[in-house]
């Protein structure tokens, strides 16, 4: 029986970034805590991605490694998001912030992806 797999990250103001990591056209969402802790978290869906396996949260935005590379989701006022492709390196399994650079880990090795300065 298949197991549910998800990529997770915490972002600004205690928001949770979540993606169904094993699916094509997977659901990707940012959840904000509600004003009343007894209520459900508030979901903002982003455009789907194929197999989003790793998420790195940074003040510039949310970096998401997926089947076709790495996307940067940047917030746009008041509640929108803009997606920019920053790498086409496939099969990334982890994203790391190392000395203000986004580093990707794949089966082929470690790769510099994007400067954070």
Steps between C-alpha positions, in 0.01 A plus 500: 500500500651840406596736779421870504814708445529874543762770478470755783655829610424778747493852358442856622239564771471129591362404159535138391590412140376155397522297177384147412844382392421180312231627262498646151323837501532483879319731735727771642366729772597759757307476827469796739397455862149626574434783746318247722713191571185283507432569131649339189814649347441731200614342171638688198557263211787554262510367143560122495842347429612151400659312791604788730763324712674775695408845632728774627336801666685832484390866540534540118240227452452126491735282296339174385695216337276298269528249214612761244727719715466770765233771517503813714156603627508870591217673687320782318274738693239454624455119473654387173811305402738513204690190384847527344700203373854530638641159402418212266712251694281189545469254789597733784442340838600785734545880494739667744575865587881503524682833542210689335481266202240239407678166466325196350577139581422244229609141431763653265654716773484842663419802281497880547155628392434861603656791697289628792664843532 
